[in-house]
Structures are given as structure tokens and as C-alpha cells.
Amino acid sequence: MSTNEAVPNGISIVSIPYNSPDAAALVEGLQDEYVQIYGSRDDSPVDADQFAPPQGGFAVGYFDGTPIAIGGWRLHDDGRAELKRMYVAEAHRGNGYSRAMLQWLERSAAAAGIGMMVLETNQQHAAALNLYWSAGYEPVSAFGIYADDPGSVYLGRDLTH
């Protein structure tokens, strides 16, 4: 899998460390959005090393040289990959960049031998739910720090097909 991949809708998706300046700026934008949607930041423990190959992957999408999208996955002890930090800057939404990032991350995880991608989102995040359902994600058992949150939604997709 290429670490730098141009996709048809005009962005280049580049494998990059989670704690790089471009990624960090977009993570902060995502955290700001969490505050708007949920009233607080995401408290999930995240360590940049979790997103480093071979146990994870992280990417930034660039449009005309500007970082506009992020996404990553990290390996769980059960062998599944967890999708984390999917985000597209508001000014660039509606152009298919989330779907392009999701596909890149799925291919990255599959290339690392991962057979299943899982994620946690919230009922209040309709755009995220619509993306994941349309990409073939289905309900899976709850996991992680939000497992007891009645608003959380847990989805997964088999990457072997």
C-alpha cells in the first residue's frame, strides 16, 4: 500500500505520524467539533505510538497542499483494528473526502493483516453514522471507555472481502 495516494476527488492521502503538526491541528478541530456535538472533548486514551505501523496507521488528506482530513486505526488485543479520529474540516465537507479516507484506512489495515475494523460513535453524530452504514458497517458488541454510554453506537466491517 502506498503511503502517499492521490484519490479521484482531488486529495492526496499521506501516511503521517499522529503527533505531526498537520495531524495535531486537525485533531484539535475534531475535538472542537466534539464539544459542539456532545458538550465535551473525547476522553478516549490515545497514544501516538498506537497509530504507528505495524500496530496502527494514521493519515492526513491534503487538498492543494492544505491539510483538510485525518483518520487512523489502532490494533486491539483481540486482533481487530479500531477506527479513530475520522474528521474532515468543515469547509471541505460534501466532496467524498471522508469516504476516501475511510477506504484508505481500511486498505491500510487489511494490508497489515487485519480482518475486522470496528468503531465507536454516537447517536448524535448522524453524518458519521450515515457514512459508516453506507460503507457496510454493522452493529458489533460494545468496547472501550464508552461501552456503558447508552448513546454510543458500535459498528464493524469485515475487511477480508
N, C-alpha and C positions, 0 to 999 in steps of 0.2 A: 504494500500500500504506500502510495506516495505521501510524503509529509507536507507537500505543497500541491494543492489540486485546484485547478480552475473549474468552476461549475458553470453550466449553461446560463444561469441567471445573473452572471456578472461578478460574483465574488470569488476570491481566492481563499481557500481554507488551508490554514497553515498549522501544523503541529507545533505547539509552543508551550513552555512551562506555565503552570497555573499561576505562579507568582511573578510572571513577567509584567512589566509596566502596562502594556496594552491590555492584557487579561485582567489585571488588578483594577484598572479603571472601569472596565465593563462589569466586573463583579460588583463594584460599588453601585453602578447604575441598576443592576439587578436587585441588590439589597434595598435600594431606594424604592424600587417597584414593589418589593415585598411589603415594605412599610405602608405603601398606598393601598395594596390589596388586602393585607392581613393585619395591619396595625403594628407590625414589628418585623425585625430582621429575622432571617433564617438562622436558628441556633444550632443547626447540624454541625457536629465537629468535622472540620475539613483540614487536612494536612496536605500541603502542596505535593509532598512526595507520593501520596496516594494516586496522583494523576500522572506519574512518570512511568514510562514503559519499563518492564512489560506488564506491570500490575495495573496500569491505567493509561489514559490518554486524555489530552486536553488540546483544544484548537481554538484559534481566533479566525473569524471570517473578515476579510478586508474588501472594501469596495473603494476603488480609486485610491488605494493606499491608506484609507482610513479604517481603523478597527471598528466594526459595527455589530459583530456577533461572537458569542462564545458558547462553548459546550464541552463537557467532559464526561468521562466514565472512570469508575474505580472498581477494582475487584473485591468482591466479598469473600469471606471464608468458605461459603457454600459453592464457590465457583461461578456465581452469576456476576455480571457487571451491573453496577448501579449508575444510571444516567444522572448527572448533576450539572447545575449551573447553565442550563439552556437559556439563552437570552439574545434578543435582537434589539438594538437601540430603536426607540420609538419611531424616529424619523425614517427608518428603513423597513418598517413592517409592511406586510402585504405583498412582498415580492418573492416569496418562496424561500427566503434565507433560512428560516427555522427548519424547514423540511430538508434543505440541502445539508445543514449542519447535522441534523439527526441521522441522515443517511451516511454521512461521512463517519460519524461516531459509531454507528452500527457496523460499518465495514471495518473500521479500526479494531473494534472489539472482536469481531469474527476472525480477523487476520491474526489476532493474538490467541486464538483458540477458544474464545468464549462462546458458549452455546445459547446463552439467555441474557437479555438486557431487561432490567427492572427499574422502576422509578416510583417516586412518591411525589404527588402533587396534591392540590386541594380543590374541593368542590367549587370554591370561589374563583378559580383560575380557568374560566371557560375556554379561553384561547388555547391554553396548554392541553386541556382535555380533548378538544376538537382535533388538534394536531396528532396526539398520540392515538386516539381511536381511529382516525383516518389512516394512520400508518400501520394498523393491525395490532395494536397493543390491546391486551385483555386483562381482566382482573387477576391479581395474584394475592397471596397472603401478605398481611401487614408485616413490616420490619422497621427497624431503626427507632429513633427517638420520638417519632410522631405516631408510633403504632397504636397508641391508645386515643389519638385525636379523632373524634367522630367525623370531622370534616376532611380528613385525609383520604386520598384515593391512591391505591396501589395497582400498578399496571406492569405487564411484562410482555416480551415478544421473543419468540424462538428465532435465533439468528442462524440456524443451520439450514434453513430452506431458502 
